[in-house]
């Protein structure tokens, strides 16, 4: 994990706690402890590791802000809406394509990819008690991404980095597969952790596909830490 992420994640978590704690304390004073939470607001930060044509392993970690709405009305199956805003980073200074081609290959060796994602997850609770929720989830949604070079210029319009006439859409389907755990305090507030794969249905998170030397789509491994606040209750 790079130094930037080590520095920015603790600061971001501290900022979330500062914003979250007064709201949690006030709401806790107003809410009883004899009610079950049916909807929760989720605010968190994730570390996202890219794997693709510029890296055969999950690395080049970058942060993202995660906002979610968790439904909690059922014992076994519940829904979850999530908005993600952040970046993916891909870098390999030694990258080169050795396949046969009629034109010189000049693929980019770096990409920083801002993204915006929106998805719905169906969460299956493996364990659900008053305080603990342990779950698996499968989601579906859309992600918009824009790979950029070191000068922060979009790579999608730099046709010299791809074979002639190779183009791509920067909006694609997202099929995240996740596992997580949530601990709820007596007042309904909680903390959560989650990890899994985002599974974007594209090979262009790094702007490279045909000149790539790794088969298959790009992917992202995500680790998330979240604060949760109750929105609605039932007796």
C-alpha positions in Angstrom: 0.0 0.0 0.0 1.5 3.4 -1.0 2.5 6.1 1.5 -0.3 8.5 0.3 -3.0 6.0 1.3 -1.4 5.3 4.7 -1.5 9.1 5.4 -4.9 9.9 3.9 -7.0 7.0 5.3 -6.4 7.8 9.1 -7.1 11.5 8.4 -10.3 10.6 6.5 -11.4 8.2 9.3 -10.8 10.8 11.9 -12.8 13.4 9.9 -15.7 10.9 9.6 -15.6 10.3 13.3 -15.6 14.0 14.2 -18.6 14.5 11.9 -20.4 11.4 13.0 -20.0 11.4 16.8 -22.0 14.6 17.7 -24.9 13.4 15.5 -24.7 9.9 17.0 -24.6 11.2 20.5 -27.6 13.5 20.0 -29.7 10.8 18.3 -28.8 8.3 20.9 -30.1 10.5 23.6 -33.4 10.9 21.7 -33.9 7.2 20.9 -34.9 4.4 23.2 -33.0 1.1 23.5 -36.1 -1.1 23.2 -36.6 -0.7 19.4 -35.1 -2.5 16.5 -33.5 -0.5 13.7 -35.1 -0.9 10.3 -33.0 1.5 8.2 -29.4 2.7 8.7 -27.3 5.4 7.1 -23.8 4.2 6.3 -20.8 6.5 5.9 -17.4 4.9 5.3 -14.1 4.9 3.5 -12.6 2.1 1.4 -9.2 1.1 0.2 -9.3 -0.1 -3.4 -6.6 -2.2 -5.0 -6.5 -2.5 -8.8 -5.6 -5.6 -10.9 -5.3 -5.4 -14.7 -3.0 -5.1 -17.6 -0.6 -2.9 -15.6 -0.5 -5.2 -12.6 -1.1 -9.0 -12.3 -1.8 -8.6 -8.5 -4.0 -6.3 -6.4 -1.9 -3.3 -5.6 -1.6 0.5 -6.2 -4.2 1.1 -3.5 -6.4 4.3 -3.5 -9.1 5.6 -1.2 -12.8 6.2 -1.9 -15.8 7.6 0.0 -18.7 5.3 0.5 -22.3 6.3 1.3 -25.0 3.7 1.8 -28.6 3.0 2.9 -29.0 -0.3 4.6 -32.5 -1.9 5.0 -32.7 -4.1 8.1 -36.3 -5.3 8.2 -35.9 -9.0 7.5 -34.1 -11.8 9.3 -32.4 -13.3 6.3 -32.5 -11.1 3.2 -32.1 -7.3 3.1 -31.3 -4.7 0.5 -28.5 -2.1 0.5 -28.0 1.0 -1.7 -24.5 2.3 -2.2 -22.8 5.3 -3.7 -19.0 5.2 -4.2 -16.8 8.2 -5.1 -13.0 7.7 -5.4 -10.1 6.6 -7.6 -8.3 3.6 -8.9 -4.5 3.8 -9.6 -2.6 1.7 -12.1 1.1 1.9 -12.7 3.9 -0.2 -14.2 6.9 1.7 -15.6 8.2 -1.5 -17.3 5.0 -2.4 -19.0 5.2 -3.2 -22.7 3.2 -5.2 -25.3 5.2 -7.8 -27.2 2.5 -9.2 -29.5 2.5 -8.7 -33.2 1.1 -5.4 -34.5 1.3 -3.3 -37.7 1.8 -0.1 -35.7 4.2 1.0 -33.0 2.8 0.2 -29.5 2.7 3.1 -27.1 0.4 2.0 -24.3 0.3 4.2 -21.2 2.2 2.9 -18.2 0.2 4.9 -15.7 -3.4 5.7 -15.1 -5.3 7.4 -12.3 -9.0 6.7 -12.7 -11.6 8.7 -10.9 -14.9 6.9 -10.6 -18.5 7.3 -9.5 -20.5 4.1 -8.8 -24.1 3.4 -7.8 -25.4 -0.1 -7.0 -28.0 -2.1 -5.2 -26.9 -5.2 -3.1 -28.9 -8.1 -1.9 -27.4 -9.1 1.4 -27.9 -12.6 2.9 -27.4 -12.6 6.6 -25.4 -15.6 7.9 -25.7 -14.4 11.5 -28.2 -11.8 12.7 -28.7 -11.0 16.4 -29.6 -7.8 18.3 -26.0 -6.6 18.0 -24.3 -8.6 15.3 -24.9 -9.0 11.5 -22.6 -11.1 9.4 -23.5 -11.3 5.7 -22.7 -12.1 2.1 -23.9 -9.9 -0.7 -24.2 -9.7 -4.4 -25.0 -6.4 -6.2 -25.6 -4.9 -9.5 -25.2 -1.3 -10.6 -23.3 1.1 -12.9 -19.9 2.7 -12.7 -18.5 5.7 -14.5 -14.7 5.9 -14.8 -12.2 8.2 -16.5 -8.6 7.1 -16.8 -6.1 10.0 -16.7 -2.3 10.2 -17.3 0.3 11.8 -15.1 -0.7 15.3 -16.3 -4.4 14.5 -15.4 -5.4 14.5 -19.0 -8.0 11.9 -20.1 -6.5 8.9 -21.7 -9.7 7.9 -23.5 -9.0 10.7 -26.1 -5.3 9.8 -26.5 -5.7 7.3 -29.4 -1.9 6.7 -29.6 -2.2 4.7 -26.4 -4.4 2.1 -28.1 -4.6 0.4 -31.5 -6.2 2.6 -34.2 -9.9 3.0 -33.9 -10.1 1.1 -30.6 -12.6 2.9 -28.5 -14.6 2.2 -25.3 -17.5 3.4 -23.2 -16.5 4.8 -19.8 -19.8 3.7 -18.2 -20.2 0.0 -17.5 -22.1 -2.5 -15.4 -20.8 -3.2 -11.9 -21.4 -6.6 -10.1 -19.9 -6.3 -6.7 -19.5 -9.5 -4.6 -18.9 -8.7 -0.9 -18.8 -10.1 2.6 -19.1 -8.1 5.8 -19.9 -7.7 9.5 -21.7 -5.0 11.4 -21.8 -4.4 15.2 -24.8 -2.4 16.5 -24.7 -0.7 19.9 -27.8 -0.6 22.1 -28.8 2.8 20.7 -28.9 1.5 17.1 -25.6 3.1 16.0 -22.9 0.8 14.7 -19.6 0.1 13.0 -19.0 -2.2 10.0 -16.3 -3.8 7.9 -16.6 -5.2 4.4 -14.4 -6.6 1.7 -14.9 -8.1 -1.7 -14.5 -7.5 -5.5 -16.2 -4.8 -7.4 -16.3 -6.8 -10.7 -16.7 -4.0 -13.3 -17.5 -5.4 -16.7 -14.8 -3.7 -18.6 -11.1 -4.1 -19.5 -10.5 -0.3 -19.6 -10.0 0.9 -16.1 -6.4 1.4 -17.1 -7.2 2.4 -20.7 -5.5 -0.7 -22.1 -7.2 -3.8 -23.6 -6.0 -5.0 -27.0 -2.4 -4.2 -26.2 -2.8 -5.8 -22.8 -0.9 -9.0 -21.9 -3.3 -10.2 -19.3 -6.6 -11.9 -20.4 -9.9 -11.0 -18.8 -11.4 -7.9 -17.4 -9.8 -5.5 -14.9 -11.0 -5.8 -11.3 -10.8 -4.0 -8.0 -10.5 -5.5 -4.5 -12.1 -3.2 -1.9 -11.8 -3.1 2.0 -14.2 -0.8 3.8 -14.7 0.6 7.3 -18.0 2.3 8.0 -20.0 4.1 10.7 -23.8 3.4 10.7 -26.6 5.6 12.1 -30.2 4.5 12.6 -32.8 6.3 10.5 -36.0 4.4 11.4 -37.1 2.0 14.2 -39.8 -0.5 15.0 -40.9 -1.8 18.4 
